[in-house]
Amino acid sequence: MLAAGLLLAALLGGGWLWTPDLDRATLEAKYAAPPSEFIEVAGVRLHVRDTGPKDAPALLLLHGFGSSLQTWDAWAQVLQADHRVVRFDLPGAALTGADPTGNYSDERGVQIIAALMDRLGLQRATVVGHSMGGRLAWRFAAEQPQRVDKLVLVAPDGYASPGFEYGKAPEVTPLVRLMQYVLPRAVVAMSLKPAYADPRNMSEADLDRYDDLMRAPGVRTALIARMQQLVLQDPAPFLRRIAAPTLLLWGSKDAMIPVANAQDYLRDLPHARLVTLPGAGHLLQEESAAVSVAAVQAFLAG
């Protein structure tokens, strides 16, 4: 969808569709008001929100590709009553921006998560991840099991699929690279619509946020680098090591990572159970916030 939109924009618009990065100070004033803070972690300036009682059980929330910590706003409002809720813009995304190392591998992601927990004094947490963030969550749980109480995987990715083979980086076409220079709002809208069960649920404010933060300084170049460095490994050996109780949360109308993919996780994760939300799409934490966070609360209380 993104490539098709970029091609159309390039053919129809030419130079006047050039979309430069937006001013960082302006974006931070709009999207990083308190309780946001910026914390140096493993050489990266992370945009972090740390809310709720500091002595409560901790939740660490990891967003998906091209998203930001704001995707969890509705959940955080509910969960921070009884939990310490930590969420952050992953390196290469939104107001964290590019990782100075240029490394966007899953191994680097695990290092960043552990370093942030160390910096915040968190020995253990329940780790929650959506889509790409779900892959980082289960990878962290496999490699640092002593630090994970429970695991919540929201439509996680990680298994091979068309165009994404094990041991091989996907092709990043010149059209996708074009988004560094040409990314009209209409193209962002077109790429987001499949993430909703009903595209009418995507508000103008939602679109504004995704559009603005995709144009944060250096983010588009970093997202392309992340795509170029994505080399999937067979999840099964990692998942079979995970002892943490795991909730798989999926929308029945997820058009981006179909709920049928949950069967792979149920096969390989020893302590997982699936909750499917009828009528929900890929961005269920935004589109179906109330019902999805209720499922998480029930799991945390169990």
Sequence and secondary structure as in RCSB ss.txt:
>XXXX:A:sequence
MLAAGLLLAALLGGGWLWTPDLDRATLEAKYAAPPSEFIEVAGVRLHVRDTGPKDAPALLLLHGFGSSLQTWDAW
AQVLQADHRVVRFDLPGAALTGADPTGNYSDERGVQIIAALMDRLGLQRATVVGHSMGGRLAWRFAAEQPQRVDK
LVLVAPDGYASPGFEYGKAPEVTPLVRLMQYVLPRAVVAMSLKPAYADPRNMSEADLDRYDDLMRAPGVRTALIA
RMQQLVLQDPAPFLRRIAAPTLLLWGSKDAMIPVANAQDYLRDLPHARLVTLPGAGHLLQEESAAVSVAAVQAFL
AG
>XXXX:A:secstr
 HHHHHHHHHHHHGGGGB     HHHHHHHH  TTEEEEEETTEEEEEEEES TTS EEEEE  TT  GGGGHHH
HHHHTTTSEEEEE  TTBTTTB  TT   SHHHHHHHHHHHHHHHT S EEEEEETHHHHHHHHHHHH GGGEEE
EEEES   S BTTB BTS     HHHHGGGTB  HHHHHHHHGGGSSSGGG  HHHHHHHHHHHTSTTHHHHHHH
HHHH  B  SHHHHTT  S EEEEEETT SSS GGGHHHHHHH TTEEEEEETT  TTHHHHTHHHHHHHHHHHH
H 
